[in-house]
Each structure stands twice: as structure tokens, then as C-alpha cells.
Amino acid sequence: MNQTINNTGKLSEHALLAHKPFLLRLNVLDWLFALVVAVTAVFAQFHVGHHMDIYEVVILWFCAVSAVLLGWFFKPLRWFTVVSVLLAYGAVQLYGGDIARADRFLLKYFLSSQSAVMWQCATVFLALFCYIAGAFTANRRQTATNTLLGIGTALTWVSALAGFTGLLVRWHESYLLRPDAGHIPVSNLYEVFILFLVITALMYLYYESKFAVQKLGGFVLSFMAAVVVFVLWYSLSREAHAIQPLIPALQSWWMKIHVPANFIGYGAFCISAMLGIAELLAIRSENAGKKSWLPDSQTIEEVMYKAIAVGFLFFTIATILGALWAADAWGRYWSWDPKETWAFIVWLNYAVWLHMRLVAGWRGKVLAWWAIIGLFITAFAFIGVNMFLSGLHSYGTL
């Protein structure tokens, strides 16, 4: 929409009147998507409702509403949600209630949880190669995008789709293996790293679309590739891909909302760290008077700021949910357990980062370095605490 601006710098009355409310900007496909999600939620409640208590029913409908709103906000998530659910449902039908059917061709090579995760891992490396080769080619030809970068974007979508489908199928497989002990697959490092890869990919794809920064894909996918290496090592050396029953500490519906919220925060913080590296390189080129192959540093920093703001919001929500879970499990909201203490340090780190940018007006290198260092603080809070410190959260050790 073309917006006219008068001499006072304000939007003209004509432009304001032409601005439609959000609901009026939705099209037929948006409402059809909402209908499909609602029907799917109803189907899930009536077919597996016997496995859910009232809290889990509320979570189901909260997730349905969230899926609709996210699909309206970021249009590609409409097809992503529908296709992933259809693929997972296809896997459920192929299993037919018998885990022994996992050796069937489609399940063995494509739709079982482990097969889907392996496709996710493979496409992360392929996407990384395309992003790097595409950025190199775009730099030589002085273009903003090219076919290789487009393929990198498509492969990143495929990796997220395969990972999310794998998680949904793994959820079903847990009930096939242990009908009375099935659980959402966010209970160990293997499962949450798969979730992390999905969330990080989707968040990056949103920022890539919004800010047209395909050349930054190599930075984010490099970190994702490092996580994939860890997932493969962890799976082979510890047989972490095997579905295990939940330990008593995790047998709570709080886990279903606390862990995903946490990993939206983790994903955003990791994206911001990789963008911090990109910003430092862009600033170096700008100070040297050279034409950078990267977007300008101000654009990179704006994306980094958006990522940290979203991550901080969800990490705050996750911390509050964790406190409520602690009160339910241990009778107190906060106990300065090492995990809780380091979660507070992570929260404080990004709270100060946002304060310095929004209130103090800081820009440039210092914020980029701060975001990079923040990744190490976050990593220690997530993995390091469980490896080197003991406490109430020690069940998460490697």
C-alpha cells in the first residue's frame, strides 16, 4: 500500500482510512486453514482424548489457536503445518497400532521418527552448502539472490518439516512401545535438540523472508550443522534415539509447555549470536571502505534485535512456567538451584542487552560481541550446568 505523508511527517487521513484491520486482511485460504486446524483438533480430542486430562485438553486447544495465529502471521506456516500433520498421520496409519511394522519401506526409509530425523540432518548439511555456494556466487555476480540461495531456503524448509514430522511420529511411537507411558518427545537431550533445530530453522526462515537476508543463511545453518553433528554423535554413542519411559520428575503436563517455550528462546538467542558474527564482518568491511557481500550492518543488527526480543519474551514465559512447575512439584517457586540460577543469569544478560539498545542507544560492535558471548552463557545454562553442577535438575545429564 502506498502511503502518503504530509508536510508534518504524519500519515495522511486517506492512508489511515485505507489501512484495514488485521481480520479484514485475511483471505479465504487463511480461514480455510483455521477450519482445517480446528477440525484436526476436534479429531485429536475425540480419538486420543482418553490419554488426556483437562490440562492437556487445554494445551491441545491452545496449540490449535497458536497454530492458526502463526499461520496467519507467517503464511508459509499454513502449508508447513498441514503437510507435517498429514505426513505424521500417514505414518500412524502405516503403523496400524503395531510397532513391528516399522520395517515397512515407507516407515523404514521416510516416515518413522528416526528416518525423518535423519532426513532432517541430511538436509541441514545440503542447505548449508547451498547457502555458502549461493552467497559466494551472489557476491561474484553482485546480485541479492540466486538459484542456489533459493535452494538453500527450500532445503531449510524441508529440514524443519522432516524434524517436526519426526517428533510427531515419535510421540505416537512412544505409545506403541508403552501404551501407559507414552509422552511428548521433549524429555531428553536428543529430543529437545531435534525440537531446537526445527524452531531455529523456522525462526530464521521468517527473518529471512521479512528482511530479505538470504546471504545470512550460511551463518545460521553452520550452527545448526554443529548441532546435527552432536545429535548424530549422541545418538550413536549413547543410543539416545531409543524411546525411554519418563522419569518421575518429568511426568507432568507442565513439561509440554515449559520446554517448547524455553527452546523458542534458545533458538532465537543462537540465531542472534550467529548474526552477531555476521555483523562484525559487515562492520569490518564498511570501516575498510570495501563493498561487503553481506547485508549492511544496520540491517543485520535489526534482525538480531528482533530475534533477541522474541527470544527474551519466550524465555521469560518459560521461566515463569518453570517456577509454577517447581511450586507444583517441590512446593516452592524458586530455590536457587544451579539450573534456576543460570536461567536467571541468561534472562538478566538479555534483559540488559535490550535495555542498552533501547534505552541507552548502544549500537554496533559491542552489541554484536555481547550476543556472541550470550550464546556461551546460554549453552552453559542449558548443558554445562547439567554436566558440571548438581541439583534438582540433575536428571538432564549427558
Helices and strands as residue ranges (DSSP letters): H 13-18, G 23-25, H 28-48, G 49-51, H 54-73, H 76-95, G 99-103, H 105-106, I 107-111, H 113-141, H 147-177, H 189-211, G 214-216, H 217-238, G 248-250, H 255-287, H 297-330, H 338-358, H 365-379, I 380-384, H 385-388, G 394-396
